[in-house]
Amino acid sequence: QAETAANRICKVLAVNQENEHLMEDYEKLASDLLEWIKRTIPWLEDRSPQKTIQEMQQKLEDFRDYRRVHKPPKVQEKCQLEINFNTLQTKLRLSNRPAFMPSEGRMVSDINNGWQHLEQAEKGYEEWLLNEIRRLERLDHLAEKFRQKASIHEAWTEGKEAMLKQKDYETATLSDIKALIRKHEAFESDLAAHQDRVEQIAAIAQELNELDYYDSPNVNGRCQKICDQWDILGSLTHSRREALEKTEKQLETIDELHLEYAKRAAPFNNWMESAMEDLQDMFIVHTIEEIEGLIAAHDQFKSTLPDADKEREAILGIQREAQRIADLNSIKLSGNNPYTSVTPQIINSKWERVQQLVPKRDHALLDEQSKQQSNEHLRRQFASQANIVGPWIQTKME
């Protein structure tokens, strides 16, 4: 009986020890599993975006490793834990022992709740990863598009500022300026066509900002530079158009003045040449009447000189006005008046010659008048003596 009793006690003790061993195993397994869940959930809930697709692909690979390598053993552990728990409870019930109560926080329901939380985090994490990769692919595509359009635009703008700043119109003729205006109009059309590209570049940069592109500062800097340069090009284009149109008007005014100068300079030049010819004309006279006629004609000519001088001043004034407009607006006039070869220097030179010839003519005419007066006096003297001697000779001869 003692031996039977001892065997019975040993059996009970063995069962109790086995049950305790199962309880310890459960506690350890539950503790490890909960610890793993606790460690894994924050990793799955971490939604900090990466800068590049490569980094996000790595995250996706890590997640796939988790699904393929790390999670399956934990699924088995969870199943094993539930089997152990149920086996333990069955044994305890058969041994008329009270049901096993795991320590607080390690209940099967706690593990199930933790696992459910893990599964939710996992599902959200996978969706986030795929969305983030799609976002980065879109960003990469947009960034490449931005770089391509920006490069094309920057290549087009190369040298445009210098071209718009040049002052080639200062030395241009009227026909040159008209050609420059046509060329500028063609450039303005080209500039308007590029407006669309600049707007696209700005829109892409804005979208990259909204999508939180990692290199946005550089994109924004490049975009700002393009926009600033675009504003400068617009301003310079407007200024150049104004300068060209202003120069065109001024050159038209100068051209009209040149034409007016030419119209008046030609007859005045002819008048001076004719006057010089007349003033140097040789004369042969035999009577006082003839010389007095020449003096009267010469006096008549001299009376026209003040008006001629006014005309000369007016003609030179036209040339001075053309030069004043050119100097005032920094226009460098190329060569002489295209409508005439009669320069102000020629006019002044001939006018000086006329001025010199007038007193010479005066002197010559006065000399001749004096000579004719002397001749007349001698003729009268001769006549008076001849009128006495003539009849005396006649009488004697008879």
Wavefront OBJ file of the C-alpha trace (Angstrom):
o trace
v 0.000 0.000 0.000
v 2.819 2.371 0.890
v 4.500 1.570 -2.392
v 1.245 2.105 -4.315
v 0.710 5.344 -2.473
v 4.293 6.369 -3.238
v 3.824 5.511 -6.935
v 0.609 7.494 -7.010
v 2.355 10.483 -5.423
v 5.220 10.137 -7.911
v 2.747 10.116 -10.792
v 0.973 13.192 -9.473
v 4.328 14.917 -8.956
v 5.438 13.969 -12.510
v 2.198 15.308 -13.960
v 2.544 18.510 -11.914
v 6.166 18.907 -12.982
v 5.216 18.390 -16.625
v 2.404 20.914 -16.266
v 4.733 23.411 -14.643
v 7.230 22.801 -17.421
v 4.470 23.494 -19.993
v 3.494 26.652 -18.080
v 7.081 27.878 -18.077
v 7.383 27.080 -21.794
v 4.170 28.994 -22.460
v 5.315 31.994 -20.420
v 8.695 32.076 -22.188
v 7.213 31.578 -25.650
v 4.516 34.189 -25.010
v 7.048 36.622 -23.600
v 9.402 36.171 -26.613
v 6.552 36.422 -29.115
v 5.117 39.557 -27.512
v 8.591 41.077 -27.371
v 9.080 40.358 -31.086
v 5.649 41.849 -31.930
v 6.477 44.881 -29.779
v 9.781 45.318 -31.635
v 8.313 44.715 -35.122
v 5.211 46.952 -34.973
v 7.199 50.263 -34.662
v 9.317 49.180 -37.665
v 6.119 48.530 -39.668
v 4.566 51.773 -38.478
v 7.615 53.829 -39.469
v 6.461 55.792 -42.508
v 9.479 58.092 -42.886
v 9.848 58.561 -46.678
v 13.158 57.936 -48.386
v 14.763 60.267 -50.914
v 15.390 57.834 -53.748
v 13.727 54.836 -55.375
v 16.820 52.750 -54.541
v 16.322 53.382 -50.814
v 12.606 52.593 -51.051
v 13.358 49.416 -53.058
v 15.691 48.401 -50.228
v 12.879 48.960 -47.736
v 10.611 46.810 -49.913
v 13.276 44.090 -50.015
v 13.596 44.254 -46.212
v 9.821 43.896 -45.944
v 9.803 40.921 -48.295
v 12.584 39.331 -46.224
v 10.434 39.871 -43.153
v 7.458 38.195 -44.858
v 9.550 35.389 -46.288
v 12.137 34.729 -43.560
v 11.286 36.352 -40.237
v 7.509 36.081 -39.967
v 6.838 32.367 -40.838
v 8.736 31.038 -37.735
v 6.730 33.465 -35.562
v 3.484 32.163 -37.107
v 4.581 28.654 -36.112
v 5.483 29.867 -32.620
v 2.040 31.414 -32.246
v 0.353 28.170 -33.369
v 2.610 26.173 -31.035
v 1.762 28.501 -28.189
v -1.979 28.038 -28.719
v -1.512 24.210 -28.960
v 0.559 24.206 -25.761
v -2.008 26.376 -23.971
v -4.912 24.112 -24.983
v -2.959 20.926 -24.151
v -2.054 22.347 -20.740
v -5.638 23.323 -19.950
v -6.870 19.839 -20.986
v -4.288 18.139 -18.763
v -5.125 20.370 -15.834
v -8.821 19.688 -16.271
v -8.197 15.860 -16.410
v -6.087 16.151 -13.296
v -8.828 18.119 -11.583
v -6.427 20.974 -11.302
v -7.467 24.624 -11.587
v -7.167 26.155 -15.109
v -3.855 27.845 -16.016
v -3.884 31.633 -15.827
v -0.896 33.152 -17.640
v 0.732 36.188 -16.032
v -0.815 39.562 -16.850
v -0.397 40.688 -20.465
v 0.579 37.221 -21.690
v -2.932 35.846 -22.216
v -3.770 34.171 -25.542
v -6.147 37.105 -26.177
v -3.239 39.529 -25.572
v -1.143 37.651 -28.085
v -4.046 37.609 -30.578
v -4.585 41.343 -30.099
v -0.866 42.016 -30.592
v -0.828 39.781 -33.669
v -3.881 41.542 -35.117
v -2.190 44.891 -34.548
v 0.918 43.502 -36.276
v -1.127 42.324 -39.288
v -2.810 45.754 -39.617
v 0.544 47.542 -39.412
v 1.930 45.113 -41.975
v -0.943 45.703 -44.404
v -0.624 49.500 -44.044
v 3.159 49.285 -44.421
v 2.967 47.375 -47.707
v 0.422 49.843 -49.143
v 2.591 52.753 -48.024
v 5.716 51.199 -49.578
v 4.023 50.692 -52.954
v 2.480 54.180 -52.924
v 5.808 55.694 -51.943
v 7.619 53.859 -54.764
v 4.964 55.046 -57.218
v 5.382 58.599 -55.871
v 9.176 58.430 -56.246
v 8.845 57.012 -59.780
v 6.555 59.941 -60.619
v 9.055 62.308 -58.977
v 11.978 60.836 -60.911
v 10.025 61.171 -64.141
v 9.050 64.779 -63.329
v 12.585 65.680 -62.221
v 14.036 64.289 -65.463
v 11.391 66.175 -67.439
v 12.260 69.354 -65.500
v 15.993 68.919 -66.173
v 15.408 68.255 -69.867
v 13.134 71.289 -70.384
v 15.370 73.516 -68.256
v 18.470 72.471 -70.260
v 16.730 73.145 -73.595
v 15.560 76.549 -72.359
v 18.965 77.480 -70.922
v 20.641 76.526 -74.206
v 18.146 78.727 -76.094
v 18.734 81.733 -73.799
v 22.532 81.471 -74.195
v 23.816 84.797 -75.530
v 20.339 86.360 -75.790
v 20.997 88.978 -73.076
v 24.178 90.163 -74.808
v 22.325 90.285 -78.130
v 19.524 92.418 -76.652
v 21.987 94.747 -74.906
v 24.039 95.547 -78.026
v 23.731 99.091 -79.370
v 24.188 98.295 -83.054
v 21.368 100.728 -83.853
v 23.614 103.669 -82.917
v 25.662 103.268 -86.121
v 22.842 101.978 -88.347
v 21.389 103.702 -91.383
v 17.629 104.041 -91.853
v 17.518 100.908 -94.057
v 19.683 99.056 -91.482
v 17.328 100.036 -88.658
v 14.292 98.783 -90.577
v 16.064 95.442 -91.060
v 16.968 95.364 -87.332
v 13.312 96.013 -86.423
v 12.148 93.114 -88.619
v 14.792 90.876 -87.058
v 13.672 91.986 -83.576
v 10.027 91.237 -84.416
v 11.063 87.693 -85.389
v 12.888 87.368 -82.045
v 9.788 88.596 -80.172
v 7.711 85.855 -81.861
v 10.351 83.308 -80.833
v 10.311 84.679 -77.278
v 6.501 84.398 -77.089
v 6.723 80.776 -78.276
v 9.106 80.003 -75.379
v 6.679 81.456 -72.809
v 4.854 78.121 -72.752
v 8.064 76.212 -71.941
v 8.893 78.539 -69.029
v 5.370 78.079 -67.642
v 5.757 74.279 -67.960
v 9.109 74.418 -66.134
v 7.522 76.445 -63.293
v 4.518 74.068 -63.135
v 6.787 70.982 -62.921
v 8.858 72.642 -60.162
v 5.625 73.408 -58.268
v 4.459 69.792 -58.607
v 7.848 68.522 -57.389
v 7.458 70.755 -54.319
v 3.949 69.474 -53.664
v 5.159 65.861 -53.980
v 7.958 66.622 -51.495
v 10.862 65.933 -53.863
v 14.092 65.547 -51.893
v 16.103 67.798 -54.244
v 13.485 70.581 -54.300
v 15.940 73.324 -53.152
v 18.095 72.792 -56.273
v 15.027 72.529 -58.518
v 13.579 75.719 -57.015
v 16.920 77.532 -57.364
v 17.217 76.566 -61.030
v 13.567 77.416 -61.696
v 13.944 80.813 -59.980
v 17.035 81.553 -62.049
v 15.153 80.699 -65.258
v 12.157 82.854 -64.230
v 14.392 85.784 -63.219
v 16.293 85.544 -66.496
v 12.976 85.340 -68.379
v 11.855 88.596 -66.734
v 15.190 90.211 -67.672
v 14.827 89.007 -71.292
v 11.287 90.424 -71.413
v 12.468 93.765 -70.045
v 15.475 93.905 -72.404
v 13.278 92.959 -75.388
v 10.873 95.795 -74.553
v 13.751 98.254 -74.070
v 15.400 97.230 -77.362
v 12.100 97.587 -79.257
v 11.644 101.080 -77.788
v 15.243 102.006 -78.652
v 14.895 100.681 -82.214
v 11.583 102.469 -82.809
v 12.918 105.688 -81.261
v 16.070 105.483 -83.401
v 13.949 104.770 -86.482
v 11.881 107.927 -85.850
v 15.027 109.970 -85.258
v 16.700 108.598 -88.392
v 13.528 109.340 -90.377
v 13.636 112.917 -89.041
v 17.348 113.165 -89.912
v 16.603 111.672 -93.350
v 13.880 114.277 -93.967
v 16.317 117.017 -92.883
v 18.987 115.622 -95.225
v 16.461 115.619 -98.069
v 15.381 119.178 -97.265
v 19.049 120.214 -97.083
v 19.729 118.593 -100.465
v 16.709 120.282 -102.084
v 17.846 123.736 -100.929
v 21.615 123.255 -101.132
v 21.617 122.340 -104.843
v 19.977 125.564 -106.172
v 21.950 127.684 -103.685
v 25.172 126.053 -104.820
v 24.230 126.729 -108.456
v 23.432 130.376 -107.598
v 26.870 130.803 -105.949
v 28.650 129.215 -108.914
v 26.727 131.502 -111.282
v 27.497 134.512 -109.024
v 31.218 133.674 -108.981
v 31.170 133.351 -112.749
v 29.407 136.734 -113.117
v 31.737 138.421 -110.613
v 34.778 137.248 -112.555
v 33.249 138.022 -115.963
v 35.426 140.247 -118.193
v 33.860 143.438 -119.462
v 34.648 145.920 -122.306
v 32.849 149.231 -122.253
v 33.232 152.469 -124.282
v 30.845 154.834 -122.569
v 29.911 156.003 -119.105
v 26.352 154.747 -119.694
v 27.650 151.243 -120.240
v 29.771 151.208 -117.055
v 26.991 152.781 -115.030
v 24.681 150.023 -116.266
v 27.182 147.416 -115.036
v 27.539 149.189 -111.659
v 23.752 149.342 -111.281
v 23.519 145.595 -112.056
v 26.298 144.893 -109.542
v 24.549 146.989 -106.862
v 21.364 145.072 -107.574
v 23.316 141.818 -107.069
v 24.811 143.110 -103.783
v 21.325 143.926 -102.491
v 20.442 140.213 -102.791
v 23.405 139.106 -100.647
v 21.663 139.508 -97.211
v 18.826 137.231 -98.357
v 21.348 134.797 -99.787
v 23.198 134.803 -96.482
v 19.934 134.024 -94.669
v 19.312 131.154 -97.062
v 22.853 129.900 -96.439
v 22.296 130.064 -92.667
v 18.952 128.249 -93.049
v 20.565 125.478 -95.135
v 23.430 125.078 -92.648
v 20.855 125.180 -89.809
v 19.125 122.138 -91.351
v 22.425 120.244 -91.289
v 23.147 121.393 -87.708
v 19.682 120.264 -86.585
v 20.281 116.793 -88.099
v 23.638 116.608 -86.292
v 22.094 117.862 -83.025
v 19.425 115.101 -83.103
v 22.148 112.531 -83.804
v 24.413 113.794 -80.989
v 21.541 114.087 -78.506
v 20.559 110.444 -79.073
v 24.077 108.997 -79.449
v 23.509 108.215 -83.136
v 26.722 107.980 -85.125
v 25.880 109.256 -88.608
v 27.630 107.207 -91.279
v 29.258 109.340 -93.963
v 27.768 112.350 -95.726
v 24.266 113.300 -96.799
v 23.091 110.509 -99.153
v 21.033 112.925 -101.289
v 23.744 115.414 -102.241
v 27.477 115.870 -102.551
v 27.235 119.553 -101.580
v 28.633 119.638 -98.050
v 28.416 122.583 -95.600
v 32.184 122.996 -96.124
v 31.646 123.439 -99.882
v 28.851 125.969 -99.281
v 30.974 127.964 -96.814
v 34.009 127.804 -99.067
v 32.069 129.108 -102.105
v 30.289 131.739 -100.030
v 33.678 133.003 -98.821
v 34.849 133.150 -102.417
v 31.741 135.167 -103.384
v 32.420 137.511 -100.430
v 36.003 137.992 -101.652
v 34.978 138.557 -105.301
v 32.377 141.268 -104.534
v 34.887 143.968 -103.403
v 37.221 142.991 -106.263
v 34.340 143.531 -108.697
v 33.515 146.830 -106.940
v 37.103 147.956 -107.395
v 37.276 146.907 -111.060
v 33.991 148.637 -111.891
v 34.986 151.843 -110.072
v 38.348 151.851 -111.886
v 36.571 151.470 -115.212
v 34.048 154.190 -114.268
v 36.905 156.548 -113.411
v 38.596 155.682 -116.716
v 35.389 156.268 -118.702
v 34.805 159.581 -116.882
v 38.384 160.651 -117.775
v 37.790 159.620 -121.401
v 34.524 161.573 -121.489
v 36.316 164.627 -120.120
v 39.008 164.314 -122.799
v 36.362 163.828 -125.485
v 34.544 166.981 -124.362
v 37.843 168.892 -124.246
v 38.694 167.616 -127.749
v 35.218 168.479 -129.016
v 35.310 171.984 -127.623
v 38.720 172.689 -129.203
v 37.787 170.843 -132.403
v 34.596 172.902 -132.658
v 36.765 176.071 -132.695
v 39.597 174.780 -134.865
v 37.296 173.004 -137.359
v 35.360 176.107 -138.614
v 38.632 178.161 -138.687
v 40.298 175.563 -140.946
v 37.159 175.459 -143.090
v 37.163 179.228 -143.512
v 40.839 179.403 -144.435
v 40.469 176.560 -146.943
v 37.582 178.367 -148.638
l 1 2 3 4 5 6 7 8 9 10 11 12 13 14 15 16 17 18 19 20 21 22 23 24 25 26 27 28 29 30 31 32 33 34 35 36 37 38 39 40 41 42 43 44 45 46 47 48 49 50 51 52 53 54 55 56 57 58 59 60 61 62 63 64 65 66 67 68 69 70 71 72 73 74 75 76 77 78 79 80 81 82 83 84 85 86 87 88 89 90 91 92 93 94 95 96 97 98 99 100 101 102 103 104 105 106 107 108 109 110 111 112 113 114 115 116 117 118 119 120 121 122 123 124 125 126 127 128 129 130 131 132 133 134 135 136 137 138 139 140 141 142 143 144 145 146 147 148 149 150 151 152 153 154 155 156 157 158 159 160 161 162 163 164 165 166 167 168 169 170 171 172 173 174 175 176 177 178 179 180 181 182 183 184 185 186 187 188 189 190 191 192 193 194 195 196 197 198 199 200 201 202 203 204 205 206 207 208 209 210 211 212 213 214 215 216 217 218 219 220 221 222 223 224 225 226 227 228 229 230 231 232 233 234 235 236 237 238 239 240 241 242 243 244 245 246 247 248 249 250 251 252 253 254 255 256 257 258 259 260 261 262 263 264 265 266 267 268 269 270 271 272 273 274 275 276 277 278 279 280 281 282 283 284 285 286 287 288 289 290 291 292 293 294 295 296 297 298 299 300 301 302 303 304 305 306 307 308 309 310 311 312 313 314 315 316 317 318 319 320 321 322 323 324 325 326 327 328 329 330 331 332 333 334 335 336 337 338 339 340 341 342 343 344 345 346 347 348 349 350 351 352 353 354 355 356 357 358 359 360 361 362 363 364 365 366 367 368 369 370 371 372 373 374 375 376 377 378 379 380 381 382 383 384 385 386 387 388 389 390 391 392 393 394 395 396 397 398
